[in-house]
Amino acid sequence: MPHERPVGHHRVKLTDIPKRREQRRRVRREIIARLTAESIELGLYDLFVDDSGEADDGR
């Protein structure tokens, strides 16, 4: 994101903020989708992990 940096602070154009927000949301959704797909592939998606760190399939 283009910006100026006077005295330690970034100055960003107000019009760039919604674009950057949407870009970050898109990247976050892609990462979540990828992690979910990997978890399903590994058979971990339906596992429940309790506070002790023990995995349980919920049955």
C-alpha positions as CSV (number, residue, x, y, z in Angstrom):
1,M,0.0,0.0,0.0
2,P,1.5,3.3,-1.0
3,H,2.2,5.6,2.0
4,E,4.4,8.3,3.3
5,R,6.3,7.9,6.6
6,P,6.8,11.3,8.3
7,V,8.2,11.0,11.9
8,G,7.5,7.3,12.4
9,H,3.9,7.1,11.4
10,H,2.4,5.9,8.1
11,R,0.1,8.2,6.2
12,V,-2.2,6.2,4.0
13,K,-4.7,7.5,1.5
14,L,-8.3,7.1,2.8
15,T,-9.3,5.6,-0.6
16,D,-6.7,2.8,-0.2
17,I,-8.1,1.5,3.1
18,P,-11.2,-0.4,1.8
19,K,-9.0,-2.0,-1.0
20,R,-6.4,-3.2,1.6
21,R,-9.2,-4.4,3.9
22,E,-10.8,-6.5,1.2
23,Q,-7.4,-7.9,0.1
24,R,-6.6,-9.0,3.6
25,R,-10.1,-10.6,4.0
26,R,-9.6,-12.4,0.7
27,V,-6.2,-13.8,1.8
28,R,-7.5,-14.8,5.2
29,R,-10.4,-16.7,3.6
30,E,-8.0,-18.5,1.2
31,I,-5.8,-19.5,4.1
32,I,-8.8,-20.8,6.1
33,A,-10.1,-22.7,3.1
34,R,-6.6,-24.3,2.5
35,L,-6.2,-25.3,6.2
36,T,-9.7,-26.7,6.3
37,A,-9.1,-28.8,3.1
38,E,-5.8,-30.1,4.6
39,S,-7.5,-31.0,7.9
40,I,-10.3,-32.9,6.0
41,E,-7.6,-34.7,3.9
42,L,-5.8,-35.8,7.1
43,G,-9.0,-36.8,8.8
44,L,-8.6,-34.2,11.5
45,Y,-11.5,-32.0,10.7
46,D,-14.0,-33.8,12.9
47,L,-11.7,-34.3,15.9
48,F,-12.4,-32.5,19.1
49,V,-9.4,-31.4,21.2
50,D,-10.2,-30.8,24.9
51,D,-8.3,-28.4,27.2
52,S,-5.8,-31.1,28.1
53,G,-4.7,-31.4,24.4
54,E,-6.2,-34.9,24.0
55,A,-7.9,-35.6,20.7
56,D,-11.3,-37.3,20.6
57,D,-13.5,-38.0,17.6
58,G,-16.6,-37.1,19.7
59,R,-17.9,-40.6,20.0
